[in-house]
């Protein structure tokens, strides 16, 4: 039966102090005398940690590591692990002593690295956004109004604070629907090659450039080949006759401009009617329209060139009031729409002018 070694009567702290004291008494000259050889002098730290117990090495490690007797050439990273083989529990402490001071000496490195990475990340994100020309359209995910979010359209390439132009590109056949849509303002000025509205299609297109409906009924249509069709009146229509009557010369000085001014004075923006405008007024009229409420009146029309060799040319452009010149006249009838005729430019007490707008 083996006997246990007798415990030392000296307390543990006292033994540690004694060991440290012994270490302090060992001078470099004595250390060189004891261990001089091919391997060189043995540092004091090695003398204490090599011969002390594991508990003593753990207690004395902080003191020995920063003791001034340890030479600058002493490689703690290479030497200490070999000395501490018998005491693995001291390895975490040895790693902490070696690493923590380096982290404390450079606290700004991490901060600088963070801001550098953040700056680079923002730059890369901005570059990616700038290179995107169009976004993929995604329809609303919920019923209106929740699924229709109002947005402001900005021109991606604009440099001014106020955006002067922008565009929407929608790919596919879905198109876009607008309610209460308006274009431009009273202060908008369009110049050069600009357009208030613009559209373009391929020459093989067979649909319509524009279609306006009322309860699914076509009201106005522009076909791909440029045909314009309207369900209602197209162009100027009859609005009434001048209050006064005139002979062919309009008095002292007459002209086409003078005749139009007589109508414009009576109905702002109107002019003397042409035969085709009277016919259009009849074809698109409904009950209550002026063309159906001026029956029994005969009025001058602008006809232009004569229909035969006589001066049947609007009283020679509304400058003649003799019997040798003729002008076109419309005889209104509320039931039939009326009929056209011709009369001399000095007829009776003169005729009123039919006005269209």
C-alpha contacts under 8 A as a table, 3 or more apart, distances in Angstrom:
res1	aa1	res2	aa2	distance
8	X	11	X	7.63
10	X	14	X	6.48
10	X	15	X	6.47
11	X	14	X	5.27
11	X	15	X	6.30
12	X	15	X	5.10
12	X	16	X	6.30
13	X	16	X	5.07
13	X	17	X	6.25
14	X	17	X	5.12
14	X	18	X	6.11
15	X	18	X	5.03
15	X	19	X	6.19
16	X	19	X	5.09
16	X	20	X	6.23
16	X	56	X	5.89
16	X	59	X	7.42
16	X	60	X	7.16
17	X	20	X	5.08
17	X	21	X	6.03
18	X	21	X	4.93
18	X	22	X	6.14
19	X	22	X	5.03
19	X	23	X	6.20
19	X	48	X	7.03
19	X	52	X	7.69
20	X	23	X	4.95
20	X	24	X	6.27
20	X	48	X	7.52
20	X	60	X	7.53
21	X	24	X	5.12
21	X	25	X	6.42
22	X	25	X	5.12
22	X	26	X	6.53
23	X	26	X	5.35
23	X	44	X	6.30
23	X	45	X	7.70
23	X	47	X	7.34
23	X	48	X	6.17
24	X	27	X	7.21
24	X	44	X	7.97
26	X	30	X	6.13
26	X	31	X	6.57
26	X	44	X	6.98
27	X	30	X	5.26
27	X	31	X	6.22
27	X	44	X	7.86
28	X	31	X	4.93
28	X	32	X	6.04
28	X	41	X	7.86
28	X	43	X	7.55
28	X	44	X	7.55
29	X	32	X	5.13
29	X	33	X	6.20
30	X	33	X	4.97
30	X	34	X	6.09
31	X	34	X	5.14
31	X	35	X	6.07
31	X	36	X	7.55
31	X	41	X	6.46
31	X	42	X	6.08
31	X	43	X	7.23
31	X	44	X	7.30
32	X	35	X	5.41
32	X	36	X	4.75
32	X	40	X	7.57
32	X	41	X	4.93
32	X	42	X	6.78
33	X	36	X	5.65
35	X	40	X	7.42
35	X	41	X	6.14
35	X	42	X	6.20
36	X	39	X	7.15
36	X	40	X	5.49
36	X	41	X	5.41
36	X	42	X	7.62
37	X	40	X	5.47
37	X	41	X	7.53
42	X	46	X	6.64
42	X	47	X	7.25
43	X	46	X	5.48
43	X	47	X	6.76
43	X	69	X	7.74
43	X	70	X	6.27
43	X	71	X	7.32
43	X	74	X	7.80
44	X	47	X	5.07
44	X	48	X	6.54
44	X	69	X	6.83
44	X	70	X	6.78
45	X	48	X	5.43
45	X	49	X	6.15
45	X	64	X	5.70
45	X	65	X	7.57
45	X	69	X	7.94
45	X	70	X	6.56
46	X	49	X	5.22
46	X	50	X	5.56
46	X	83	X	7.58
47	X	50	X	5.48
47	X	51	X	6.45
48	X	51	X	5.74
48	X	52	X	5.82
48	X	57	X	7.72
49	X	52	X	5.40
49	X	53	X	7.92
49	X	56	X	7.97
49	X	57	X	5.42
49	X	61	X	7.87
49	X	83	X	7.04
50	X	83	X	6.31
52	X	56	X	5.78
52	X	57	X	6.08
53	X	56	X	5.14
53	X	57	X	6.21
54	X	57	X	5.12
54	X	58	X	6.26
54	X	86	X	7.23
54	X	87	X	5.66
55	X	58	X	5.23
55	X	59	X	6.31
56	X	59	X	5.13
56	X	60	X	5.95
57	X	60	X	5.11
57	X	61	X	5.63
58	X	61	X	5.40
58	X	90	X	6.07
59	X	62	X	7.29
60	X	63	X	5.32
60	X	64	X	6.06
61	X	64	X	5.18
61	X	65	X	5.90
62	X	65	X	5.27
62	X	66	X	6.52
63	X	66	X	5.70
63	X	67	X	5.86
64	X	67	X	4.92
64	X	70	X	7.78
65	X	70	X	7.57
66	X	70	X	7.66
67	X	70	X	6.02
68	X	71	X	7.55
70	X	74	X	6.66
71	X	74	X	5.33
75	X	78	X	5.49
75	X	79	X	5.93
76	X	79	X	5.05
76	X	80	X	5.26
77	X	80	X	6.09
77	X	81	X	7.03
77	X	98	X	7.94
78	X	81	X	6.52
78	X	82	X	7.30
79	X	82	X	5.46
79	X	83	X	6.43
80	X	83	X	5.07
80	X	84	X	6.04
80	X	94	X	7.85
81	X	84	X	5.14
81	X	85	X	6.33
81	X	91	X	7.31
82	X	85	X	5.56
83	X	86	X	7.40
84	X	87	X	5.06
84	X	88	X	6.34
84	X	90	X	6.99
84	X	91	X	7.36
85	X	88	X	6.03
87	X	90	X	5.96
87	X	91	X	7.84
88	X	91	X	5.56
89	X	92	X	6.90
90	X	93	X	5.41
90	X	94	X	6.32
91	X	94	X	4.99
91	X	95	X	6.17
92	X	95	X	5.11
92	X	96	X	6.15
93	X	96	X	5.08
93	X	97	X	6.21
94	X	97	X	5.19
94	X	98	X	6.39
95	X	98	X	5.20
95	X	99	X	6.13
96	X	99	X	5.32
96	X	100	X	5.65
97	X	100	X	6.12
97	X	101	X	7.09
98	X	101	X	6.80
98	X	102	X	7.62
99	X	102	X	5.58
99	X	103	X	6.75
100	X	103	X	5.31
100	X	104	X	6.34
101	X	104	X	5.08
101	X	105	X	6.17
102	X	105	X	5.22
102	X	106	X	6.85
103	X	106	X	5.67
103	X	107	X	6.55
104	X	107	X	5.83
106	X	109	X	5.89
107	X	110	X	6.63
107	X	111	X	7.60
108	X	111	X	5.14
108	X	112	X	6.11
109	X	112	X	5.31
109	X	113	X	6.14
110	X	113	X	5.10
110	X	114	X	6.15
111	X	114	X	5.16
111	X	115	X	6.50
112	X	115	X	5.38
112	X	116	X	6.20
113	X	116	X	5.14
113	X	117	X	6.18
114	X	117	X	5.31
114	X	118	X	6.17
115	X	118	X	4.97
115	X	119	X	6.05
116	X	119	X	5.20
116	X	120	X	6.27
117	X	120	X	5.17
117	X	121	X	6.09
118	X	121	X	5.07
118	X	122	X	6.27
119	X	122	X	5.30
119	X	123	X	6.29
120	X	123	X	5.13
120	X	124	X	6.23
121	X	124	X	5.23
121	X	125	X	6.21
122	X	125	X	5.12
122	X	126	X	6.14
123	X	126	X	5.19
123	X	127	X	6.23
124	X	127	X	5.15
124	X	128	X	6.29
125	X	128	X	5.17
125	X	129	X	6.31
126	X	129	X	5.15
126	X	130	X	6.20
127	X	130	X	5.20
127	X	131	X	6.40
128	X	131	X	5.37
128	X	132	X	6.78
129	X	132	X	5.51
130	X	133	X	7.75
132	X	135	X	7.34
134	X	169	X	7.60
137	X	170	X	7.09
137	X	171	X	7.82
140	X	143	X	7.35
140	X	147	X	4.62
140	X	148	X	5.91
141	X	147	X	5.45
142	X	146	X	6.01
142	X	147	X	4.22
142	X	148	X	7.79
143	X	146	X	6.03
143	X	147	X	5.28
143	X	148	X	7.66
144	X	147	X	5.13
144	X	148	X	5.62
145	X	148	X	5.30
145	X	149	X	7.34
146	X	149	X	6.90
153	X	166	X	6.73
153	X	167	X	7.78
154	X	163	X	6.52
154	X	165	X	7.94
154	X	166	X	5.95
155	X	158	X	5.51
155	X	163	X	6.45
155	X	165	X	6.38
155	X	166	X	4.61
155	X	167	X	7.11
158	X	163	X	6.49
160	X	163	X	6.51
163	X	166	X	7.39
170	X	175	X	6.84
170	X	176	X	7.82
171	X	174	X	7.98
171	X	175	X	7.86
172	X	175	X	7.02
178	X	181	X	5.67
183	X	196	X	7.17
183	X	197	X	7.95
184	X	188	X	6.01
184	X	196	X	7.13
185	X	188	X	5.22
190	X	194	X	5.93
190	X	195	X	6.83
190	X	196	X	7.20
191	X	194	X	5.76
195	X	198	X	5.99
199	X	209	X	7.73
201	X	205	X	6.67
202	X	205	X	5.58
205	X	224	X	6.48
206	X	223	X	7.87
206	X	224	X	6.03
207	X	223	X	6.49
207	X	224	X	5.84
208	X	211	X	6.52
208	X	221	X	7.03
208	X	222	X	5.78
208	X	223	X	4.15
208	X	224	X	4.98
209	X	221	X	7.73
209	X	222	X	5.45
209	X	223	X	5.46
209	X	224	X	5.36
209	X	226	X	7.96
210	X	220	X	7.77
210	X	221	X	5.47
210	X	222	X	4.98
210	X	223	X	6.91
211	X	218	X	7.07
211	X	219	X	7.70
211	X	220	X	5.83
211	X	221	X	4.46
211	X	222	X	6.49
212	X	218	X	6.10
212	X	219	X	5.60
212	X	220	X	5.08
212	X	221	X	6.31
213	X	216	X	5.32
213	X	217	X	5.09
213	X	218	X	4.45
213	X	219	X	5.04
213	X	220	X	6.92
214	X	217	X	5.14
214	X	218	X	6.58
214	X	219	X	6.45
218	X	221	X	7.06
218	X	230	X	7.86
218	X	231	X	6.97
219	X	230	X	5.53
219	X	231	X	4.91
219	X	232	X	7.11
220	X	228	X	7.51
220	X	229	X	5.74
220	X	230	X	4.47
220	X	231	X	6.46
221	X	227	X	7.86
221	X	228	X	5.81
221	X	229	X	5.18
221	X	230	X	6.45
222	X	226	X	5.84
222	X	227	X	5.47
222	X	228	X	4.64
222	X	229	X	6.47
223	X	226	X	5.18
223	X	227	X	5.18
223	X	228	X	6.73
224	X	227	X	7.46
230	X	233	X	6.96
230	X	234	X	6.39
232	X	284	X	5.71
233	X	236	X	7.86
233	X	237	X	7.34
233	X	280	X	6.70
233	X	281	X	6.89
233	X	283	X	7.90
233	X	284	X	5.13
233	X	285	X	7.62
234	X	280	X	7.39
235	X	277	X	7.53
235	X	357	X	7.97
236	X	277	X	6.22
236	X	356	X	5.72
236	X	357	X	4.52
237	X	273	X	7.94
237	X	277	X	5.61
237	X	278	X	6.61
237	X	280	X	6.75
237	X	281	X	4.96
237	X	356	X	5.01
237	X	357	X	5.50
238	X	273	X	7.04
238	X	277	X	7.09
238	X	278	X	6.25
238	X	281	X	5.96
238	X	290	X	6.60
238	X	291	X	6.17
238	X	354	X	7.30
238	X	355	X	5.96
238	X	356	X	4.24
238	X	357	X	6.54
239	X	267	X	7.75
239	X	290	X	5.70
239	X	291	X	7.40
239	X	355	X	5.98
239	X	356	X	5.38
239	X	357	X	6.54
240	X	267	X	7.98
240	X	290	X	6.27
240	X	291	X	7.78
240	X	294	X	7.65
240	X	354	X	6.15
240	X	355	X	5.54
240	X	356	X	7.25
241	X	263	X	7.51
241	X	299	X	7.21
241	X	352	X	6.19
241	X	353	X	5.47
241	X	354	X	4.53
241	X	355	X	5.51
242	X	245	X	7.26
242	X	262	X	6.86
242	X	263	X	6.03
242	X	266	X	6.04
242	X	352	X	5.54
242	X	353	X	5.47
242	X	354	X	6.79
242	X	355	X	7.16
243	X	266	X	7.34
243	X	352	X	7.08
244	X	351	X	7.90
244	X	352	X	5.90
245	X	349	X	7.28
245	X	350	X	5.27
245	X	351	X	4.47
245	X	352	X	4.13
245	X	353	X	7.33
246	X	249	X	7.64
246	X	250	X	5.55
246	X	251	X	7.44
246	X	349	X	7.36
246	X	350	X	4.53
246	X	351	X	5.22
246	X	352	X	6.08
246	X	353	X	7.96
247	X	250	X	5.71
247	X	251	X	7.16
247	X	321	X	5.72
247	X	345	X	5.91
247	X	346	X	5.68
247	X	347	X	7.16
247	X	349	X	7.14
247	X	350	X	4.37
247	X	351	X	6.50
248	X	254	X	7.92
248	X	314	X	7.62
248	X	315	X	5.37
248	X	318	X	5.10
248	X	319	X	6.21
248	X	320	X	5.28
248	X	321	X	4.45
248	X	322	X	7.78
248	X	327	X	7.58
248	X	345	X	4.59
248	X	346	X	6.53
248	X	350	X	7.59
249	X	252	X	7.00
249	X	253	X	6.65
249	X	254	X	4.88
249	X	255	X	7.54
249	X	315	X	7.29
249	X	318	X	4.95
249	X	319	X	4.11
249	X	320	X	4.63
249	X	321	X	5.12
249	X	345	X	7.80
250	X	253	X	6.47
250	X	254	X	4.91
250	X	255	X	7.81
250	X	258	X	7.65
250	X	259	X	7.43
250	X	318	X	6.74
250	X	319	X	7.15
251	X	254	X	6.56
253	X	319	X	7.02
254	X	258	X	5.85
254	X	259	X	7.35
254	X	317	X	7.94
254	X	318	X	5.48
254	X	319	X	4.79
254	X	320	X	8.00
255	X	258	X	5.01
255	X	259	X	6.31
255	X	317	X	5.80
255	X	318	X	5.04
255	X	319	X	5.81
256	X	259	X	5.14
256	X	260	X	6.26
256	X	317	X	6.00
256	X	318	X	6.25
257	X	260	X	5.18
257	X	261	X	6.18
258	X	261	X	5.10
258	X	262	X	6.50
259	X	262	X	5.25
259	X	263	X	6.89
259	X	271	X	7.83
259	X	272	X	6.70
259	X	318	X	7.38
259	X	353	X	7.71
260	X	263	X	5.28
260	X	264	X	6.17
260	X	270	X	7.44
260	X	271	X	4.64
260	X	272	X	5.35
261	X	264	X	4.87
261	X	265	X	5.96
261	X	271	X	7.23
262	X	265	X	5.35
262	X	266	X	6.56
262	X	353	X	7.88
263	X	266	X	5.12
263	X	267	X	5.88
263	X	268	X	7.66
263	X	270	X	5.80
263	X	271	X	5.34
263	X	272	X	6.23
263	X	353	X	7.11
263	X	354	X	7.70
263	X	355	X	5.51
264	X	267	X	5.01
264	X	268	X	4.75
264	X	269	X	5.35
264	X	270	X	4.85
264	X	271	X	5.98
265	X	268	X	6.04
267	X	270	X	5.63
267	X	355	X	7.64
269	X	357	X	6.52
270	X	355	X	6.08
270	X	356	X	5.37
270	X	357	X	4.48
271	X	355	X	5.39
271	X	356	X	5.55
271	X	357	X	6.56
272	X	300	X	7.98
272	X	301	X	6.28
272	X	302	X	6.33
272	X	353	X	6.39
272	X	354	X	5.74
272	X	355	X	4.63
272	X	356	X	6.10
273	X	277	X	6.19
273	X	278	X	6.75
273	X	301	X	5.50
273	X	302	X	6.17
273	X	353	X	7.98
273	X	354	X	5.59
273	X	355	X	5.12
273	X	356	X	4.94
274	X	277	X	5.30
274	X	278	X	6.53
274	X	301	X	5.64
274	X	302	X	5.04
274	X	303	X	6.14
275	X	278	X	5.22
275	X	279	X	6.35
275	X	301	X	6.75
275	X	302	X	7.27
275	X	303	X	6.73
276	X	279	X	5.01
276	X	280	X	6.05
277	X	280	X	4.93
277	X	281	X	6.03
277	X	356	X	7.32
278	X	281	X	5.04
278	X	282	X	6.39
279	X	282	X	5.16
279	X	283	X	6.30
280	X	283	X	5.12
280	X	284	X	6.20
281	X	284	X	5.58
281	X	285	X	5.71
281	X	291	X	6.63
282	X	285	X	5.28
282	X	291	X	6.58
282	X	337	X	6.16
285	X	289	X	6.11
285	X	291	X	7.31
285	X	292	X	7.86
286	X	289	X	5.89
287	X	292	X	6.87
288	X	292	X	6.36
288	X	293	X	6.67
289	X	292	X	5.56
289	X	293	X	6.70
290	X	293	X	5.04
290	X	294	X	6.34
291	X	294	X	6.21
291	X	332	X	7.46
291	X	334	X	7.09
291	X	337	X	7.03
292	X	295	X	6.83
292	X	333	X	7.03
292	X	334	X	4.33
292	X	335	X	7.10
292	X	337	X	6.75
293	X	334	X	5.72
294	X	297	X	6.22
294	X	332	X	6.20
294	X	333	X	7.00
294	X	334	X	6.57
295	X	331	X	7.78
295	X	332	X	4.68
295	X	333	X	4.07
295	X	334	X	4.75
295	X	338	X	7.73
296	X	331	X	6.79
296	X	332	X	5.61
296	X	333	X	5.95
297	X	331	X	5.91
297	X	332	X	5.48
297	X	333	X	7.89
298	X	329	X	6.38
298	X	330	X	5.44
298	X	331	X	4.33
298	X	332	X	6.22
298	X	351	X	6.84
298	X	352	X	7.25
299	X	329	X	5.38
299	X	330	X	5.49
299	X	331	X	6.79
299	X	351	X	5.53
299	X	352	X	4.85
299	X	353	X	4.95
299	X	354	X	5.31
300	X	327	X	7.04
300	X	328	X	5.96
300	X	329	X	4.57
300	X	330	X	6.57
300	X	351	X	6.40
300	X	352	X	6.22
300	X	353	X	4.73
300	X	354	X	5.96
301	X	314	X	7.66
301	X	327	X	7.59
301	X	328	X	5.49
301	X	329	X	5.56
301	X	330	X	6.85
301	X	353	X	6.70
301	X	354	X	6.25
302	X	314	X	6.22
302	X	328	X	6.94
303	X	306	X	7.61
303	X	313	X	6.79
303	X	314	X	6.26
303	X	327	X	7.82
303	X	328	X	6.32
304	X	313	X	5.63
304	X	314	X	6.42
304	X	317	X	7.82
305	X	312	X	7.50
305	X	313	X	5.29
306	X	309	X	7.02
306	X	310	X	7.20
306	X	311	X	6.50
306	X	312	X	4.68
306	X	313	X	4.68
307	X	312	X	6.72
308	X	311	X	7.97
308	X	312	X	7.17
309	X	312	X	7.82
310	X	325	X	7.43
310	X	326	X	7.91
311	X	315	X	7.03
311	X	316	X	6.64
311	X	324	X	7.07
311	X	325	X	4.96
311	X	326	X	5.89
312	X	315	X	6.58
312	X	316	X	7.51
312	X	325	X	6.03
312	X	326	X	4.29
312	X	327	X	5.50
312	X	328	X	7.45
312	X	342	X	7.81
313	X	316	X	5.19
313	X	317	X	6.47
313	X	325	X	7.57
313	X	326	X	6.40
313	X	327	X	6.03
313	X	328	X	7.90
314	X	317	X	5.08
314	X	318	X	5.77
314	X	325	X	7.97
314	X	326	X	6.24
314	X	327	X	4.20
314	X	328	X	6.33
315	X	318	X	4.89
315	X	319	X	6.18
315	X	320	X	5.20
315	X	321	X	6.83
315	X	325	X	5.14
315	X	326	X	5.06
315	X	327	X	5.13
315	X	344	X	7.81
315	X	345	X	5.70
316	X	319	X	5.67
316	X	320	X	5.94
316	X	325	X	6.83
316	X	326	X	7.84
317	X	320	X	7.69
320	X	325	X	6.74
320	X	345	X	6.66
321	X	325	X	7.16
321	X	344	X	7.84
321	X	345	X	4.59
321	X	346	X	4.79
322	X	325	X	5.92
322	X	344	X	7.06
322	X	345	X	5.54
322	X	346	X	5.13
323	X	326	X	7.46
323	X	344	X	5.18
323	X	345	X	5.99
323	X	346	X	5.69
323	X	347	X	7.71
324	X	344	X	6.89
324	X	345	X	7.70
325	X	344	X	5.69
325	X	345	X	5.65
326	X	342	X	6.51
326	X	343	X	5.42
326	X	344	X	4.37
326	X	345	X	5.27
327	X	342	X	5.60
327	X	343	X	5.69
327	X	344	X	6.36
327	X	345	X	6.21
328	X	340	X	7.26
328	X	341	X	6.01
328	X	342	X	4.59
328	X	343	X	6.72
329	X	340	X	5.80
329	X	341	X	5.23
329	X	342	X	5.48
329	X	343	X	7.07
330	X	338	X	6.99
330	X	339	X	5.81
330	X	340	X	4.53
330	X	341	X	6.25
331	X	338	X	5.26
331	X	339	X	5.32
331	X	340	X	6.10
331	X	341	X	7.46
332	X	337	X	6.15
332	X	338	X	4.22
332	X	339	X	6.73
333	X	336	X	5.55
333	X	337	X	4.88
333	X	338	X	4.29
333	X	339	X	7.84
334	X	337	X	5.61
334	X	338	X	7.26
335	X	338	X	7.85
343	X	347	X	6.83
344	X	347	X	5.50
345	X	350	X	7.85
346	X	349	X	7.76
346	X	350	X	6.74
347	X	350	X	5.74
